[in-house]
Amino acid sequence: MSNILKSIPPFLWHIFIKLKDTYHFPLNVDDLNALFDAIHQGFGLSSKEDLMRLCSLLWAKSIPEQQIITSLFVEQEEIPSWQLAWLEVLKQAIVPGAKEKNIPPLERALENNNGKEITKPDLALEIPKSKEEDIKNKGMDIKKFQLPKPMPFNEECIPKINFDLTPHYPLERREIVQFFRGFYRPVREGPLMELDIDLTIKYYCKIGFFSNVVLTPSKKNKAQLVILVDREGSMGPFHGFINEICEAITAFGKFRSIAIYFFHDTPVMSANKRVLTRFANTFKPSFDPIIDKIEPFDKDTVFLDTGFYNSIPIQSILKSISPQTGIIIISDAGAARNKYDLYRILNAIAFGKAMRLHSLNFVWLNPLPRNYWRNNTASQISRYIPMYPLDKNGISEAINVLKGKQPFIERPI
């Protein structure tokens, strides 16, 4: 390990540590050895881009991770041209004559242009000759109609600032996958693959001599997940983050089935509003007195795409799931605009009761932290439906509820 640390270039060590500590890449000494072995074979020596592609190939497991590695290389203002002695010798040994001449860009351009002078176009505004004659005939000064030439542009005056345009969300893709893999419902099925120690011992004790071992099917995750995502409106700023979550779960979640649907504001919009008549002259009323009168409602549609083109009845979705299916609603619940919407609360409670008839495991994930829920629609919905912020602690608690843990809410529906 000490020899490796002495040999690694400082900029590459900085990238390695940042990938490991900041972006939680599962890197270790073996990954460094893999990089050095590839370099000793002649890879990654020709240019900065070549080294960047080599690191992406060895360390990245997805396109977003490749983008992170690319952004870290871009942050390096100037990567040394392999100034370490061992690497310089290696470069000359593997790629003879690869050491390029240090020619400034302007001189290189002149050299490529066979020594001819390179001139910049005149950027001053030219007046057409016909107009110029008219101006002179009227006795006017033509200089008043000409724009001054722009000041000479000096690139050295502009500071070199590297901008990292790779999106950085509150949760990394690896963290998202790790959390949601906690929603695990193991079921043994399929061919006999694993040794069942207990049954094998019992079988030996029963027959009294050594015989064949007892095998059992391997465990498979039979968890099913349904995700309902609020789109458009106040959820617009969170589209990128939620898309990252959905893509990570779909690609690496290892669920038996996962279905993602989209809606606006609430999954249902037409719950019975007659129960709200008693709130005609009440400011921010509590739903506790009428909670038992709100009927379950699922006679509405959600959408299969973010453009809201292809719809599907909610009834068919709820009827197709099992009682152990986990249901996740992702929405700000009105917290982003700090509104108190009676109809939105009513529809959320009515849909929550409809979900309760088909599944015992459902949660609401809010992309805004808890301090944004106060005195608005989200605070009321969270009293009846288990709602958690869309962060590490919130997702961890939500997964526990999906696994069967009793949620702590003020007024369960």
RODO-2510 file (C-alpha; in nm, 4 decimals, decimal comma):
residues 413
     n   res          X          Y          Z
     1     m     0,0000     0,0000     0,0000
     2     s     0,2828     0,2433     0,0853
     3     n     0,4506     0,1879    -0,2532
     4     i     0,1224     0,2626    -0,4273
     5     l     0,0726     0,5867    -0,2340
     6     k     0,4237     0,7008    -0,3212
     7     s     0,3706     0,6293    -0,6915
     8     i     0,0247     0,7749    -0,7468
     9     p     0,0184     1,1282    -0,8970
    10     p    -0,1327     1,3917    -0,6618
    11     f    -0,4151     1,4870    -0,8972
    12     l    -0,5147     1,1229    -0,9442
    13     w    -0,5059     1,0610    -0,5699
    14     h    -0,7327     1,3655    -0,5219
    15     i    -0,9828     1,2246    -0,7734
    16     f    -0,9706     0,8804    -0,6129
    17     i    -1,0337     1,0158    -0,2599
    18     k    -1,3170     1,2416    -0,3762
    19     l    -1,4875     0,9541    -0,5572
    20     k    -1,4579     0,7380    -0,2467
    21     d    -1,5512     0,9896     0,0256
    22     t    -1,7778     1,2417    -0,1443
    23     y    -1,9547     1,0279    -0,4041
    24     h    -1,9387     0,6984    -0,2101
    25     f    -1,7805     0,4912    -0,4870
    26     p    -1,6886     0,1457    -0,3458
    27     l    -1,3205     0,1830    -0,4350
    28     n    -1,0233     0,0212    -0,2624
    29     v    -0,6583    -0,0654    -0,3204
    30     d    -0,7513    -0,3295    -0,5755
    31     d    -0,9054    -0,0604    -0,7941
    32     l    -0,5824     0,1398    -0,7782
    33     n    -0,3841    -0,1705    -0,8697
    34     a    -0,6164    -0,2301    -1,1654
    35     l    -0,5515     0,1247    -1,2865
    36     f    -0,1738     0,0881    -1,2503
    37     d    -0,1750    -0,2460    -1,4290
    38     a    -0,3619    -0,0873    -1,7204
    39     i    -0,1143     0,2035    -1,7285
    40     h     0,1796    -0,0400    -1,7320
    41     q     0,0180    -0,2032    -2,0356
    42     g     0,0249     0,1324    -2,2151
    43     f    -0,3314     0,2547    -2,1590
    44     g    -0,4155     0,6067    -2,0480
    45     l    -0,0803     0,7586    -2,1386
    46     s    -0,1534     0,9531    -2,4539
    47     s    -0,3635     1,2372    -2,3104
    48     k    -0,5767     1,3606    -2,0259
    49     e    -0,8892     1,2360    -2,2045
    50     d    -0,7343     0,8923    -2,2488
    51     l    -0,6659     0,8658    -1,8747
    52     m    -1,0176     0,9885    -1,7987
    53     r    -1,1710     0,7200    -2,0215
    54     l    -0,9539     0,4561    -1,8552
    55     c    -1,0697     0,5606    -1,5053
    56     s    -1,4327     0,5629    -1,6195
    57     l    -1,3955     0,2170    -1,7669
    58     l    -1,2451     0,0728    -1,4480
    59     w    -1,4320     0,2622    -1,1753
    60     a    -1,7727     0,3622    -1,3147
    61     k    -2,0659     0,1227    -1,3245
    62     s    -2,3233     0,3528    -1,4853
    63     i    -2,3507     0,6597    -1,7087
    64     p    -2,4088     0,9009    -1,4131
    65     e    -2,0929     0,7699    -1,2485
    66     q    -1,9005     0,8254    -1,5735
    67     q    -2,0287     1,1845    -1,5723
    68     i    -1,9030     1,2320    -1,2164
    69     i    -1,5547     1,1089    -1,3088
    70     t    -1,5539     1,3348    -1,6154
    71     s    -1,6500     1,6360    -1,4032
    72     l    -1,3667     1,5668    -1,1583
    73     f    -1,1138     1,5544    -1,4423
    74     v    -1,2530     1,8800    -1,5800
    75     e    -1,2015     2,0410    -1,2386
    76     q    -0,8275     1,9816    -1,2721
    77     e    -0,7032     2,3029    -1,4327
    78     e    -0,3904     2,1445    -1,5714
    79     i    -0,2976     1,7810    -1,5296
    80     p     0,0813     1,7353    -1,5375
    81     s     0,2102     1,5516    -1,8409
    82     w     0,3196     1,2544    -1,6328
    83     q     0,5951     1,4354    -1,4428
    84     l     0,6559     1,1418    -1,2124
    85     a     0,9819     0,9696    -1,2936
    86     w     0,8521     0,6161    -1,3120
    87     l     0,5638     0,7160    -1,5343
    88     e     0,7829     0,9266    -1,7631
    89     v     1,0151     0,6329    -1,8150
    90     l     0,7205     0,4040    -1,8691
    91     k     0,5721     0,6401    -2,1269
    92     q     0,8935     0,6586    -2,3265
    93     a     0,9383     0,2819    -2,3079
    94     i     0,5866     0,1974    -2,4250
    95     v     0,5227     0,4841    -2,6621
    96     p     0,8634     0,5779    -2,8134
    97     g     0,8843     0,9425    -2,9115
    98     a     0,5506     1,0230    -2,7557
    99     k     0,6842     1,3256    -2,5716
   100     e     0,5408     1,6201    -2,7628
   101     k     0,7072     1,9552    -2,8165
   102     n     0,5903     2,2318    -2,5879
   103     i     0,4700     2,4795    -2,8529
   104     p     0,2383     2,7659    -2,7544
   105     p    -0,1045     2,7581    -2,9231
   106     l    -0,0436     3,0680    -3,1356
   107     e     0,2937     2,9469    -3,2636
   108     r     0,1427     2,6062    -3,3338
   109     a    -0,1321     2,7726    -3,5352
   110     l     0,1262     2,9739    -3,7334
   111     e     0,3287     2,6599    -3,7908
   112     n     0,0227     2,4744    -3,9204
   113     n    -0,0585     2,7743    -4,1405
   114     n     0,2843     2,7601    -4,3132
   115     g     0,4031     3,0777    -4,1429
   116     k     0,1281     3,2984    -4,2864
   117     e    -0,0055     3,5723    -4,0624
   118     i    -0,3394     3,5008    -3,8991
   119     t    -0,5651     3,8046    -3,8939
   120     k    -0,8893     3,8583    -3,7080
   121     p    -1,1957     3,9883    -3,8962
   122     d    -1,2797     4,3559    -3,8583
   123     l    -1,5804     4,3648    -3,6279
   124     a    -1,6654     4,7346    -3,6871
   125     l    -2,0043     4,8105    -3,8397
   126     e    -1,9716     4,8906    -4,2101
   127     i    -2,2185     5,1331    -4,3775
   128     p    -2,3334     5,0390    -4,7304
   129     k    -2,1888     5,2625    -5,0014
   130     s    -2,5328     5,3752    -5,1187
   131     k    -2,6205     5,4978    -4,7709
   132     e    -2,2740     5,6509    -4,7308
   133     e    -2,3231     5,8675    -5,0418
   134     d    -2,6634     5,9860    -4,9184
   135     i    -2,5144     6,0897    -4,5864
   136     k    -2,2310     6,2828    -4,7566
   137     n    -2,4743     6,4578    -4,9940
   138     k    -2,6756     6,5832    -4,6958
   139     g    -2,3631     6,7335    -4,5456
   140     m    -2,3632     6,5083    -4,2399
   141     d    -2,0593     6,3663    -4,0643
   142     i    -2,0383     5,9998    -4,1532
   143     k    -1,8441     5,9210    -3,8342
   144     k    -2,1611     5,9764    -3,6292
   145     f    -2,3219     5,6781    -3,8005
   146     q    -2,0344     5,4373    -3,7428
   147     l    -2,0054     5,2195    -3,4363
   148     p    -1,6638     5,2206    -3,2688
   149     k    -1,4496     4,9151    -3,3137
   150     p    -1,4624     4,6774    -3,0198
   151     m    -1,1813     4,6823    -2,7684
   152     p    -0,9134     4,4188    -2,8190
   153     f    -1,0044     4,0913    -2,6511
   154     n    -0,7492     3,9617    -2,4059
   155     e    -0,8156     3,6050    -2,3014
   156     e    -0,5640     3,6264    -2,0189
   157     c    -0,7863     3,8744    -1,8360
   158     i    -1,0630     3,6169    -1,7984
   159     p    -1,0177     3,3961    -1,4909
   160     k    -1,0139     3,0253    -1,5560
   161     i    -1,3105     2,8844    -1,3659
   162     n    -1,4209     2,5252    -1,4081
   163     f    -1,7932     2,4710    -1,3678
   164     d    -1,9200     2,1300    -1,2611
   165     l    -2,2474     2,0884    -1,4534
   166     t    -2,3085     1,7321    -1,3371
   167     p    -2,6297     1,7278    -1,1278
   168     h    -2,5720     1,6610    -0,7584
   169     y    -2,8836     1,5404    -0,5791
   170     p    -2,9392     1,5006    -0,2039
   171     l    -2,8963     1,1247    -0,2461
   172     e    -2,6487     0,9401    -0,4647
   173     r    -2,7736     0,6578    -0,6852
   174     r    -2,5862     0,3987    -0,4797
   175     e    -2,7517     0,5223    -0,1591
   176     i    -3,0960     0,5090    -0,3182
   177     v    -3,0435     0,1507    -0,4317
   178     q    -2,9101     0,0441    -0,0912
   179     f    -3,2110     0,1887     0,0901
   180     f    -3,4726     0,0363    -0,1380
   181     r    -3,3066    -0,3038    -0,1401
   182     g    -3,4045    -0,3108     0,2254
   183     f    -3,7618    -0,3736     0,1086
   184     y    -3,7051    -0,7455     0,0818
   185     r    -3,9608    -1,0284     0,0946
   186     p    -3,7637    -1,3542     0,0545
   187     v    -3,9452    -1,6576    -0,0864
   188     r    -3,7834    -1,9913    -0,1682
   189     e    -3,8747    -2,1128    -0,5128
   190     g    -3,7201    -2,2690    -0,8186
   191     p    -3,4702    -2,5558    -0,8468
   192     l    -3,3011    -2,7101    -0,5440
   193     m    -2,9781    -2,5146    -0,5129
   194     e    -2,8872    -2,4498    -0,1476
   195     l    -2,7955    -2,6857     0,1355
   196     d    -3,0559    -2,7056     0,4121
   197     i    -2,8402    -2,7796     0,7160
   198     d    -3,1250    -2,8344     0,9625
   199     l    -3,3147    -3,0773     0,7417
   200     t    -2,9911    -3,2592     0,6526
   201     i    -2,9064    -3,3130     1,0217
   202     k    -3,2591    -3,4306     1,0975
   203     y    -3,2432    -3,6696     0,8027
   204     y    -2,9085    -3,8151     0,9215
   205     c    -3,0453    -3,8607     1,2734
   206     k    -3,3528    -4,0327     1,1364
   207     i    -3,1806    -4,2888     0,9127
   208     g    -2,8695    -4,3310     1,1308
   209     f    -2,5997    -4,3103     0,8636
   210     f    -2,4500    -4,0666     0,6150
   211     s    -2,6493    -4,0241     0,2946
   212     n    -2,7353    -3,7559     0,0452
   213     v    -2,7691    -3,3980     0,1678
   214     v    -3,1045    -3,2179     0,1651
   215     l    -3,1258    -2,9267    -0,0773
   216     t    -3,3743    -2,6403    -0,0845
   217     p    -3,4624    -2,3704    -0,3400
   218     s    -3,2715    -2,0423    -0,3149
   219     k    -3,4361    -1,7269    -0,1797
   220     k    -3,5704    -1,4704    -0,4226
   221     n    -3,7075    -1,1263    -0,3532
   222     k    -4,0810    -1,1309    -0,4228
   223     a    -4,1432    -0,7734    -0,3120
   224     q    -4,3656    -0,5710    -0,5421
   225     l    -4,3577    -0,1942    -0,5562
   226     v    -4,5974     0,0657    -0,6968
   227     i    -4,4771     0,4271    -0,7161
   228     l    -4,7163     0,7169    -0,7782
   229     v    -4,5316     1,0357    -0,8748
   230     d    -4,6717     1,3898    -0,8702
   231     r    -4,5664     1,5832    -1,1816
   232     e    -4,5807     1,9406    -1,3067
   233     g    -4,6737     2,2493    -1,1061
   234     s    -4,4844     2,2874    -0,7801
   235     m    -4,3110     1,9527    -0,8377
   236     g    -4,1213     2,0896    -1,1385
   237     p    -3,7973     2,1676    -0,9490
   238     f    -3,7815     1,8081    -0,8222
   239     h    -3,8250     1,6289    -1,1567
   240     g    -3,4545     1,5545    -1,1995
   241     f    -3,4121     1,4171    -0,8474
   242     i    -3,7252     1,2015    -0,8669
   243     n    -3,6301     1,0737    -1,2122
   244     e    -3,2938     0,9700    -1,0658
   245     i    -3,4711     0,7813    -0,7863
   246     c    -3,7107     0,6031    -1,0219
   247     e    -3,4320     0,5073    -1,2644
   248     a    -3,2127     0,3737    -0,9824
   249     i    -3,4940     0,1658    -0,8325
   250     t    -3,6006     0,0295    -1,1695
   251     a    -3,2484    -0,0616    -1,2819
   252     f    -3,0993    -0,1999    -0,9596
   253     g    -3,3842    -0,2513    -0,7120
   254     k    -3,4170    -0,6264    -0,7794
   255     f    -3,7904    -0,6313    -0,7107
   256     r    -4,0250    -0,8926    -0,8465
   257     s    -4,2175    -0,6142    -1,0160
   258     i    -4,2139    -0,2369    -1,0081
   259     a    -4,4677    -0,0018    -1,1658
   260     i    -4,4447     0,3780    -1,1865
   261     y    -4,7461     0,6000    -1,2544
   262     f    -4,7892     0,9767    -1,2698
   263     f    -5,0562     1,2202    -1,1539
   264     h    -5,1005     1,5886    -1,0742
   265     d    -5,1612     1,7099    -0,7158
   266     t    -5,3414     1,3942    -0,5945
   267     p    -5,4007     1,0528    -0,7547
   268     v    -5,7785     1,1076    -0,7361
   269     m    -5,9550     1,4391    -0,7912
   270     s    -6,3272     1,3662    -0,7535
   271     a    -6,3893     1,2415    -0,3996
   272     n    -6,7319     1,3157    -0,2488
   273     k    -6,7270     1,6836    -0,1450
   274     r    -7,0550     1,6835     0,0458
   275     v    -6,8708     1,6114     0,3687
   276     l    -6,7084     1,9558     0,3438
   277     t    -7,0337     2,1513     0,3752
   278     r    -6,9826     2,1983     0,7495
   279     f    -6,6550     2,3793     0,6761
   280     a    -6,8181     2,6546     0,4693
   281     n    -6,7182     2,9343     0,7086
   282     t    -6,4208     2,7734     0,8823
   283     f    -6,0596     2,8823     0,8296
   284     k    -5,8160     2,5873     0,8124
   285     p    -6,0479     2,3331     0,9722
   286     s    -5,9453     1,9945     1,1124
   287     f    -6,0754     1,6849     0,9351
   288     d    -6,0995     1,4813     1,2551
   289     p    -6,4778     1,5311     1,3014
   290     i    -6,5557     1,4069     0,9493
   291     i    -6,2756     1,1556     0,8957
   292     d    -6,5111     0,8597     0,9393
   293     k    -6,7578     1,0051     0,6884
   294     i    -6,5034     1,0269     0,4054
   295     e    -6,5571     0,7303     0,1747
   296     p    -6,2790     0,5428    -0,0061
   297     f    -6,2454     0,6638    -0,3625
   298     d    -6,0453     0,5135    -0,6488
   299     k    -6,2629     0,5893    -0,9530
   300     d    -6,0102     0,8006    -1,1307
   301     t    -5,7084     0,7565    -1,3594
   302     v    -5,3335     0,8004    -1,3403
   303     f    -5,0880     0,8094    -1,6286
   304     l    -4,8168     0,5825    -1,7625
   305     d    -4,5980     0,8678    -1,8906
   306     t    -4,4835     1,2089    -1,7727
   307     g    -4,6677     1,3822    -2,0559
   308     f    -5,0069     1,2598    -1,9297
   309     y    -5,1000     1,0962    -2,2604
   310     n    -5,1697     0,7317    -2,1713
   311     s    -5,3988     0,6796    -1,8742
   312     i    -5,4909     0,3747    -1,6686
   313     p    -5,7743     0,3345    -1,4135
   314     i    -5,6610     0,3330    -1,0526
   315     q    -5,9104     0,0565    -0,9764
   316     s    -5,7315    -0,1831    -1,2100
   317     i    -5,3976    -0,1037    -1,0439
   318     l    -5,5238    -0,1610    -0,6897
   319     k    -5,7059    -0,4795    -0,7844
   320     s    -5,3935    -0,6291    -0,9416
   321     i    -5,1702    -0,5916    -0,6349
   322     s    -5,1317    -0,8218    -0,3356
   323     p    -5,1736    -0,7165     0,0299
   324     q    -4,7928    -0,7229     0,0691
   325     t    -4,7307    -0,4832    -0,2209
   326     g    -4,5633    -0,1591    -0,1181
   327     i    -4,7173     0,1651    -0,2441
   328     i    -4,5175     0,4908    -0,2451
   329     i    -4,6627     0,8333    -0,3226
   330     i    -4,4070     1,1033    -0,4063
   331     s    -4,5516     1,4534    -0,3831
   332     d    -4,4975     1,7831    -0,2009
   333     a    -4,8627     1,7671    -0,0836
   334     g    -4,9014     2,1426    -0,1275
   335     a    -4,6040     2,2315     0,0936
   336     a    -4,4067     2,4000    -0,1854
   337     r    -4,6666     2,6773    -0,2213
   338     n    -4,7651     2,6757     0,1468
   339     k    -5,1371     2,6422     0,0697
   340     y    -5,4236     2,4934     0,2676
   341     d    -5,6434     2,3163     0,0107
   342     l    -5,9489     2,1407     0,1546
   343     y    -6,0183     1,9475    -0,1646
   344     r    -5,6596     1,8216    -0,1850
   345     i    -5,6762     1,6955     0,1743
   346     l    -6,0121     1,5305     0,1059
   347     n    -5,8874     1,3553    -0,2075
   348     a    -5,5697     1,2371    -0,0331
   349     i    -5,7661     1,0875     0,2594
   350     a    -6,0204     0,9235     0,0268
   351     f    -5,7413     0,7667    -0,1779
   352     g    -5,5590     0,6597     0,1382
   353     k    -5,8702     0,4710     0,2490
   354     a    -5,8919     0,3081    -0,0956
   355     m    -5,5290     0,1939    -0,0680
   356     r    -5,5976     0,0528     0,2788
   357     l    -5,8564    -0,1823     0,1281
   358     h    -5,5954    -0,3425    -0,0990
   359     s    -5,2570    -0,3014     0,0737
   360     l    -5,1462    -0,2515     0,4320
   361     n    -4,8134    -0,0986     0,3325
   362     f    -4,8176     0,2504     0,1829
   363     v    -4,6214     0,5683     0,2550
   364     w    -4,5955     0,9251     0,1309
   365     l    -4,2505     1,0697     0,0493
   366     n    -4,2270     1,4486     0,0434
   367     p    -3,9267     1,6114    -0,1329
   368     l    -3,9495     1,9062     0,1075
   369     p    -3,8223     1,8836     0,4686
   370     r    -4,0630     1,8753     0,7624
   371     n    -4,0280     2,2427     0,8513
   372     y    -4,1988     2,3268     0,5194
   373     w    -4,5092     2,1245     0,6097
   374     r    -4,6315     2,3531     0,8869
   375     n    -4,9761     2,5113     0,8602
   376     n    -5,0488     2,3878     0,5094
   377     t    -5,2004     2,0913     0,3260
   378     a    -4,9017     1,8650     0,3894
   379     s    -4,9309     1,8982     0,7686
   380     q    -5,2929     1,7784     0,7555
   381     i    -5,2293     1,4881     0,5170
   382     s    -4,9375     1,3702     0,7340
   383     r    -5,1799     1,3340     1,0280
   384     y    -5,3715     1,0599     0,8440
   385     i    -5,1186     0,9053     0,6005
   386     p    -4,7599     0,8148     0,6990
   387     m    -4,5497     1,0892     0,5374
   388     y    -4,1706     1,1184     0,5458
   389     p    -3,9190     1,3585     0,3889
   390     l    -3,7338     1,2356     0,0832
   391     d    -3,3941     1,2077     0,2538
   392     k    -3,1855     0,9308     0,4099
   393     n    -3,3732     0,9114     0,7392
   394     g    -3,7111     0,9534     0,5717
   395     i    -3,6550     0,6761     0,3174
   396     s    -3,5220     0,4467     0,5907
   397     e    -3,8379     0,4985     0,7990
   398     a    -4,0587     0,4565     0,4921
   399     i    -3,8941     0,1245     0,4024
   400     n    -3,9567     0,0004     0,7572
   401     v    -4,3262     0,0855     0,7186
   402     l    -4,3402    -0,0981     0,3854
   403     k    -4,1892    -0,4009     0,5585
   404     g    -4,4716    -0,4011     0,8134
   405     k    -4,3607    -0,1699     1,0957
   406     q    -4,6482     0,0247     1,2507
   407     p    -4,6151     0,3935     1,1538
   408     f    -4,6560     0,6679     1,4127
   409     i    -4,9297     0,9040     1,2919
   410     e    -5,1832     1,1105     1,4850
   411     r    -5,5038     0,9829     1,3282
   412     p    -5,4709     0,6555     1,1293
   413     i    -5,7392     0,6146     0,8656
***
